[in-house]
Amino acid sequence: MKTKEHIIKSVETGSIAQEMEIEAGDKLLKINGEEIGDIFDYQYLVQDEYIEVLVEKADGEEWMLEIDKEFGEDLGIVFENGLMDEYRSCCNKCIFCFIDQMPKGMRDTLYFKDDDSRLSFLQGNYVTLTNMSEHDLERIIKYHLSPINISFQTTNPELRCKMLNNRFAGEALQKVDRLFEAGIIMNGQIVLCKGVNDGEELERTIGDLTKYLPMLESVSVVPVGLSKYREGLYPLEPFTKEDGIEVLETVHKWQEKLYPSYGLHFIHASDEWYILAEDELPEKERYDGYLQLENGVGMLRLLLDEFEEALEKERGKKQRALEADVCLGKKGVVSLATGMLAYPYILDMAKKIEKAFPDIKINVYGIVNEFFGEQITVSGLLTGQDMEKQLRGKELGERLLLPENVLRSGERVFLDDITVEELEKALQVKVDIVKSSGRDFVDAILA
């Protein structure tokens, strides 16, 4: 069998790899005589203080490099494929899967369903464990990889099989026992579907998962996202305000029960539940260090707290400038666009800035998601065409500020392939992308 080759994309300046004259375009073949299956094999094999690295140069010549280094010191190699292997697709057909609710005609990558446990460690993806092989499980334990993010939905084996449309989904939960026994840190997720895994089933699931404390550090409860493209799919209904209140009562009850024993609140409701129930967001201490930000748990609380701190500093600067008879020059008109979920909070933040700096006018626009349907309210699923349509003719001022999660990672392209430059041209305004912190929010407006 041919040795697996891993093409090197670049070499970091000043790294061991550069010192050993490894270059972009070279191929990594083996480390210590062992083939490298993927990034985890590589990271494990390069840990030692002495390693032998087999590299194939661009002209086909093979170099055996003997390297002495500090334990755990990286070689400084970046690979063409960050995973160093093919991505594994999902074998489930979950009743709540958002990819099945996508319209036709979008780019191919948006329809790829991954359930690759390796991406849990690399990118924070949540995995169902149904696609995790025995080899994968053994490597996680051997390499002691942590944390792994697990999408539970329910601990009722029969119901889990139904929700994932996979007859092995129930028994896959047994892998959690082995991860727990091996001391692997875990985080969990429950995608809640009305009339399916809520109510008594949610109570059962939370109760069952507490036995994995403290290795299972947190579990989030998030409402299923329902687009308008659900023809032929499992009939799911949106949650109501009363449903939101009930979910929060369940979550808060378990938090109060568990915190005294473990020092963790463990079970967390995503921000959507508080907005749906018209309840106040918890204080930051309730989020245990924001372990589930990627699931929208505490994202608004963190944003608001960072914003208040940043704005207070700017007020201080303004006061000192006034006392020194110095003009700060903070004036002008800017606009903000965001999803309907965060809109009330962004509007309130904008008003506070206007009060502190009266020469600044801020227009805040909540964008209704017509592309996926009005029930989708997060900014991360907004499209360029919805923003163009709903912002056309509005007072946008000198700049339009958009949150960075509206773009494809690392690119200036929206979900529907409209570019930032195309939106700027259509609206005739400069578009600035704002990072997610409250400090960045204040800085972007006062720039």
Beta strands, then each sheet from edge to edge (+ up, - down):
strand 1: 6-11
strand 2: 27-31
strand 3: 34-35
strand 4: 50-56
strand 5: 62-68
strand 6: 77-79
strand 7: 126-127
strand 8: 148-151
strand 9: 186-192
strand 10: 216-223
strand 11: 267-269
strand 12: 332-339
strand 13: 360-367
strand 14: 399-403
strand 15: 430-434
sheet 1: 3+ 2- 1+ 6-
sheet 2: 3+ 2- 4+ 5-
sheet 3: 7+ 8+ 9+ 10+ 11+
sheet 4: 13+ 12+ 14+ 15+
end
